[in-house]
């Protein structure tokens, strides 16, 4: 029997709206400094982890979920794919459009409006950990629905001892591998691989958990 994922907090609608506005406000206020601080990060390991599980015979339609200023949109574009960005902070959306020339959607992670079966892959690099645990099943299921059959989702989140809450003016959900697996498998995904980052460091110096998942074809059920 598959264990249900753990909901770490019970939040009201007002609390969820505060989480969204506070977290997005942090990124809006820090947009320029965030771009300067992250534009040269090497996330090639993560890009390759997604792409090696996608077909190599054609350009892939990839959703960069939480694309920020657009660094990774440029990477996917230059590799010959068809990336589309999504971010909730309007400053990031405009920066990503200007930097990459790609289509970028302005949407809150807690209020996604995505058509079904439109993406071959989803690149969720340092974004999904901002979703409160009580909302994760719904959000993950919406991502499942927007993938084509057999589509692939990559995520990289800071891991932790299954806690969530405010870190400064950002909200985060810090799960261990077992809990993250429960959320993903309950949403209808099959694990392809996982690893910790940055590479070559002892585990206590690897704050990021990267996982790759394939959309399971059958209807999702939980036990």
ChimeraX attribute file (.defattr): number of C-alpha atoms within 10 A of each C-alpha:
attribute: neighborCount
match mode: 1-to-1
recipient: residues
	/A:1	5
	/A:2	10
	/A:3	12
	/A:4	13
	/A:5	20
	/A:6	14
	/A:7	17
	/A:8	16
	/A:9	13
	/A:10	11
	/A:11	14
	/A:12	9
	/A:13	8
	/A:14	9
	/A:15	11
	/A:16	16
	/A:17	13
	/A:18	13
	/A:19	23
	/A:20	21
	/A:21	16
	/A:22	17
	/A:23	21
	/A:24	22
	/A:25	17
	/A:26	14
	/A:27	20
	/A:28	16
	/A:29	12
	/A:30	13
	/A:31	19
	/A:32	14
	/A:33	10
	/A:34	15
	/A:35	16
	/A:36	10
	/A:37	10
	/A:38	12
	/A:39	12
	/A:40	9
	/A:41	8
	/A:42	10
	/A:43	15
	/A:44	10
	/A:45	12
	/A:46	20
	/A:47	16
	/A:48	11
	/A:49	22
	/A:50	21
	/A:51	18
	/A:52	9
	/A:53	19
	/A:54	18
	/A:55	11
	/A:56	9
	/A:57	6
	/A:58	9
	/A:59	16
	/A:60	20
	/A:61	18
	/A:62	26
	/A:63	26
	/A:64	25
	/A:65	25
	/A:66	25
	/A:67	26
	/A:68	29
	/A:69	27
	/A:70	28
	/A:71	19
	/A:72	22
	/A:73	29
	/A:74	17
	/A:75	16
	/A:76	21
	/A:77	18
	/A:78	12
	/A:79	11
	/A:80	12
	/A:81	17
	/A:82	18
	/A:83	27
	/A:84	24
	/A:85	27
	/A:86	25
	/A:87	25
	/A:88	26
	/A:89	24
	/A:90	18
	/A:91	19
	/A:92	26
	/A:93	24
	/A:94	17
	/A:95	19
	/A:96	26
	/A:97	18
	/A:98	14
	/A:99	14
	/A:100	22
	/A:101	14
	/A:102	17
	/A:103	15
	/A:104	25
	/A:105	24
	/A:106	18
	/A:107	19
	/A:108	16
	/A:109	20
	/A:110	18
	/A:111	11
	/A:112	15
	/A:113	13
	/A:114	15
	/A:115	12
	/A:116	13
	/A:117	14
	/A:118	16
	/A:119	25
	/A:120	22
	/A:121	28
	/A:122	26
	/A:123	27
	/A:124	22
	/A:125	21
	/A:126	18
	/A:127	20
	/A:128	20
	/A:129	21
	/A:130	23
	/A:131	21
	/A:132	25
	/A:133	25
	/A:134	15
	/A:135	15
	/A:136	23
	/A:137	20
	/A:138	13
	/A:139	20
	/A:140	20
	/A:141	17
	/A:142	18
	/A:143	22
	/A:144	28
	/A:145	20
	/A:146	20
	/A:147	25
	/A:148	17
	/A:149	17
	/A:150	18
	/A:151	25
	/A:152	27
	/A:153	30
	/A:154	25
	/A:155	23
	/A:156	23
	/A:157	25
	/A:158	20
	/A:159	20
	/A:160	15
	/A:161	11
	/A:162	17
	/A:163	15
	/A:164	20
	/A:165	16
	/A:166	13
	/A:167	10
	/A:168	10
	/A:169	15
	/A:170	17
	/A:171	20
	/A:172	23
	/A:173	24
	/A:174	22
	/A:175	22
	/A:176	15
	/A:177	17
	/A:178	11
	/A:179	17
	/A:180	20
	/A:181	18
	/A:182	18
	/A:183	22
	/A:184	23
	/A:185	23
	/A:186	21
	/A:187	25
	/A:188	22
	/A:189	26
	/A:190	19
	/A:191	16
	/A:192	15
	/A:193	13
	/A:194	15
	/A:195	16
	/A:196	20
	/A:197	20
	/A:198	17
	/A:199	12
	/A:200	9
	/A:201	10
	/A:202	10
	/A:203	12
	/A:204	6
	/A:205	12
	/A:206	16
	/A:207	15
	/A:208	19
	/A:209	21
	/A:210	24
	/A:211	24
	/A:212	22
	/A:213	25
	/A:214	24
	/A:215	24
	/A:216	18
	/A:217	14
	/A:218	9
	/A:219	7
	/A:220	13
	/A:221	10
	/A:222	14
	/A:223	7
